[in-house]
Amino acid sequence: MLRHFCIAIAFSQNAQSRQVAKLIRTPVFREAFANFDTIAVADANAHRILARYWPVLRPIRFRGKIRSILGCARGLVKISAEHGSFARYLRSFAIPRRLYTAADLDAFWRKFDILQADLRIRGMPFFRSTTSLLQLLLDLDYDAVKPDLIVMRLAHRIGLVPSEKGDLMFRQAARLIQQYAVDRALRPSQVDLALLAFGGQTNARLLLRQVFCPATASCDCTSSREVETAQQRRVCKNPLD
């Protein structure tokens, strides 16, 4: 469980996904966090981890993430003591893992709110926020969507939300993407991946042969810093058409 927490935190706050993806596959990432031994990490010293591993961990962007990971480990220890494991704790909220109907979607958000409120009371770093908690559920194979910067930017440009920022907008975008998936019998993670690819996330965009610019916004192709290749030709259109 701590591994999922570490990975979600590493990818958060606009860290470059391609570099983080490489990092989490290295033995050093596992070594820095004591092979994801929750008790060992809960007792670890953030300054020592930073002194020894920060040159390698730098792709996660912010040093404060190390302290957050240690805080999460301490939270996991307490939850395990109360519930036996984090898995049992999470199951107690009965959040639907799969969304097939509008009722499932309503239940997802109602129970998500209860889980989030409990994590806030516990002072759990990162995962008391909407985006990070949705990321964790997505990683745990729930039909969740993480409304990160890339998704929100594209959601705004194609008219799903009136603004890219704010918790209300994050929730609106995530729910609309889930509803789109339910209506078309897709997994929300499939739609999420498409949005990341069309939005230009450094990892997901490699799946495209063409880079799309939404027709509802001005195209910035000519000012893009990305290098054009013979395999990647920009086409201006709405990716959901």
C-alpha positions as CSV (number, residue, x, y, z in Angstrom):
1,M,0.0,0.0,0.0
2,L,2.8,2.4,0.8
3,R,4.2,1.8,-2.7
4,H,0.9,3.1,-4.2
5,F,1.2,6.1,-1.9
6,C,4.8,6.8,-2.9
7,I,4.0,6.6,-6.6
8,A,1.0,8.8,-6.4
9,I,2.9,11.4,-4.5
10,A,5.8,11.2,-6.9
11,F,3.6,11.9,-9.9
12,S,1.7,14.8,-8.2
13,Q,2.2,18.6,-8.4
14,N,3.1,18.7,-12.1
15,A,6.1,16.4,-11.9
16,Q,7.2,15.4,-15.4
17,S,5.5,12.1,-15.9
18,R,8.2,10.5,-18.2
19,Q,11.0,11.2,-15.7
20,V,9.0,10.0,-12.7
21,A,8.0,6.9,-14.6
22,K,11.7,6.1,-15.1
23,L,12.4,6.9,-11.5
24,I,9.8,4.6,-9.9
25,R,11.2,1.6,-11.9
26,T,14.7,2.0,-10.4
27,P,15.9,0.0,-7.4
28,V,16.9,3.3,-5.8
29,F,13.3,4.5,-5.5
30,R,12.5,1.4,-3.6
31,E,15.7,1.6,-1.5
32,A,15.0,5.2,-0.5
33,F,11.7,4.2,1.1
34,A,13.0,1.0,2.8
35,N,11.5,-1.3,0.3
36,F,8.1,0.2,1.2
37,D,8.2,-1.2,4.7
38,T,5.5,1.0,6.3
39,I,6.9,0.8,9.9
40,A,10.4,1.5,8.8
41,V,9.4,4.5,6.7
42,A,7.2,5.8,9.5
43,D,10.3,5.9,11.7
44,A,12.6,7.2,9.0
45,N,14.2,10.7,9.1
46,A,13.4,12.9,6.1
47,H,16.7,14.8,6.3
48,R,18.6,11.6,6.0
49,I,16.6,10.5,3.0
50,L,17.1,13.9,1.4
51,A,20.8,14.0,2.1
52,R,21.4,10.5,0.6
53,Y,18.8,10.2,-2.2
54,W,17.7,13.7,-3.3
55,P,20.0,13.8,-6.4
56,V,18.2,10.7,-7.7
57,L,14.7,11.6,-6.4
58,R,14.8,15.1,-7.9
59,P,12.3,14.3,-10.7
60,I,9.5,14.4,-8.1
61,R,10.2,18.1,-7.9
62,F,9.6,19.0,-4.3
63,R,11.6,18.0,-1.2
64,G,8.5,18.3,0.9
65,K,7.1,15.2,-0.7
66,I,9.6,13.1,1.3
67,R,8.0,14.4,4.6
68,S,4.6,13.7,3.1
69,I,5.5,10.1,2.3
70,L,6.8,9.6,5.9
71,G,3.5,11.2,7.2
72,C,1.5,8.8,5.1
73,A,3.4,5.9,6.4
74,R,2.6,7.0,10.0
75,G,-1.0,7.3,8.9
76,L,-1.0,3.9,7.5
77,V,0.4,2.4,10.7
78,K,-2.5,3.9,12.7
79,I,-5.1,2.8,10.2
80,S,-3.7,-0.7,10.2
81,A,-3.8,-0.8,14.0
82,E,-7.5,0.2,13.9
83,H,-8.7,-1.8,10.9
84,G,-6.2,-4.6,10.4
85,S,-5.1,-3.1,7.0
86,F,-5.6,-0.1,4.8
87,A,-7.5,-2.4,2.4
88,R,-10.1,-3.3,5.1
89,Y,-10.3,0.4,6.0
90,L,-11.0,1.4,2.4
91,R,-13.6,-1.4,1.9
92,S,-15.5,-0.2,4.9
93,F,-16.5,2.9,2.9
94,A,-18.1,0.6,0.2
95,I,-17.1,2.9,-2.7
96,P,-18.2,1.1,-6.0
97,R,-15.1,-0.2,-7.8
98,R,-16.9,-0.4,-11.1
99,L,-19.4,2.2,-12.5
100,Y,-22.1,0.8,-14.6
101,T,-25.1,3.1,-13.9
102,A,-25.9,6.6,-12.8
103,A,-26.7,5.2,-9.4
104,D,-23.2,3.7,-9.1
105,L,-21.8,7.1,-10.0
106,D,-23.9,8.8,-7.3
107,A,-22.7,6.3,-4.7
108,F,-19.1,6.7,-5.8
109,W,-19.1,10.4,-5.0
110,R,-21.2,10.2,-1.9
111,K,-18.9,7.6,-0.3
112,F,-15.8,9.3,-1.7
113,D,-16.8,12.4,0.3
114,I,-17.1,10.3,3.5
115,L,-13.7,8.8,2.9
116,Q,-12.1,12.1,2.2
117,A,-13.6,13.7,5.3
118,D,-12.2,10.8,7.4
119,L,-8.7,11.2,5.9
120,R,-8.8,14.9,6.6
121,I,-9.7,14.3,10.3
122,R,-6.7,11.9,10.4
123,G,-4.5,14.6,8.9
124,M,-3.3,12.2,6.1
125,P,-0.9,14.2,3.9
126,F,-1.8,14.5,0.2
127,F,-4.7,12.0,0.1
128,R,-7.1,14.3,1.9
129,S,-7.1,16.3,-1.3
130,T,-9.5,15.5,-4.2
131,T,-6.9,15.0,-6.9
132,S,-4.5,12.9,-4.9
133,L,-7.3,10.7,-3.5
134,L,-8.8,10.2,-6.9
135,Q,-5.3,9.2,-8.2
136,L,-4.9,6.7,-5.4
137,L,-8.3,5.1,-6.2
138,L,-7.4,5.0,-9.9
139,D,-4.1,3.3,-9.0
140,L,-6.1,0.8,-6.9
141,D,-8.3,-0.1,-10.0
142,Y,-11.4,1.9,-9.1
143,D,-13.3,3.6,-11.8
144,A,-11.8,7.0,-10.9
145,V,-10.2,9.8,-12.9
146,K,-7.4,12.1,-11.7
147,P,-8.2,15.7,-12.7
148,D,-4.6,16.8,-12.9
149,L,-3.2,19.8,-14.8
150,I,-3.2,18.2,-18.2
151,V,-6.7,16.8,-17.9
152,M,-8.1,20.1,-16.5
153,R,-6.4,22.2,-19.2
154,L,-7.9,20.1,-21.9
155,A,-11.3,19.8,-20.2
156,H,-11.4,23.6,-20.1
157,R,-10.4,23.9,-23.7
158,I,-13.1,21.5,-24.9
159,G,-15.8,23.1,-22.7
160,L,-16.3,20.4,-20.0
161,V,-15.6,23.0,-17.3
162,P,-15.6,26.8,-17.1
163,S,-12.2,26.9,-15.3
164,E,-9.1,24.8,-14.9
165,K,-8.7,25.5,-11.2
166,G,-10.5,24.9,-7.9
167,D,-11.8,21.8,-6.2
168,L,-15.3,22.3,-7.5
169,M,-13.9,22.2,-11.1
170,F,-11.8,19.2,-10.4
171,R,-14.9,17.3,-9.2
172,Q,-17.0,18.5,-12.1
173,A,-14.4,17.4,-14.6
174,A,-13.9,14.0,-13.0
175,R,-17.6,13.3,-12.7
176,L,-18.3,14.3,-16.3
177,I,-15.5,12.0,-17.6
178,Q,-16.9,9.2,-15.5
179,Q,-20.4,9.9,-16.8
180,Y,-19.1,9.9,-20.4
181,A,-17.5,6.5,-19.7
182,V,-20.7,5.0,-18.2
183,D,-22.8,6.2,-21.1
184,R,-20.5,4.5,-23.6
185,A,-19.8,1.4,-21.6
186,L,-16.1,2.3,-21.2
187,R,-13.8,2.4,-18.2
188,P,-13.1,5.9,-17.0
189,S,-9.4,5.1,-17.1
190,Q,-9.7,4.6,-20.9
191,V,-11.1,8.1,-21.3
192,D,-8.6,9.5,-18.8
193,L,-5.7,8.0,-20.9
194,A,-7.1,9.5,-24.1
195,L,-7.4,13.0,-22.5
196,L,-3.8,12.7,-21.2
197,A,-2.6,11.7,-24.6
198,F,-4.5,14.5,-26.4
199,G,-3.5,16.9,-23.7
200,G,0.2,16.3,-24.3
201,Q,1.3,14.5,-21.1
202,T,4.9,13.5,-21.6
203,N,4.2,9.8,-21.3
204,A,0.8,9.4,-22.8
205,R,1.4,11.6,-25.9
206,L,3.8,9.0,-27.2
207,L,0.7,6.9,-27.9
208,L,-0.4,9.4,-30.6
209,R,0.7,9.6,-34.2
210,Q,-0.9,13.0,-34.5
211,V,-1.0,15.8,-31.9
212,F,-4.5,17.4,-31.7
213,C,-5.3,21.0,-30.8
214,P,-9.0,21.5,-29.8
215,A,-10.9,23.5,-32.3
216,T,-12.7,25.5,-29.5
217,A,-9.5,27.3,-28.5
218,S,-6.8,29.1,-30.4
219,C,-4.1,26.8,-31.7
220,D,-0.7,27.3,-30.3
221,C,1.1,24.8,-32.7
222,T,3.4,27.4,-34.2
223,S,4.6,28.5,-30.7
224,S,5.0,25.0,-29.3
225,R,8.4,24.1,-28.0
226,E,7.9,20.5,-29.0
227,V,10.0,19.3,-31.9
228,E,8.0,18.3,-35.0
229,T,8.7,14.9,-36.4
230,A,7.7,13.1,-39.5
231,Q,5.6,10.8,-37.4
232,Q,3.9,13.5,-35.4
233,R,1.8,16.0,-37.4
234,R,-0.5,18.5,-35.7
235,V,-4.2,18.5,-36.6
236,C,-6.6,21.0,-35.2
237,K,-9.8,19.4,-34.0
238,N,-11.8,18.4,-30.9
239,P,-10.4,15.1,-29.6
240,L,-13.8,13.9,-28.5
241,D,-15.3,14.3,-31.9
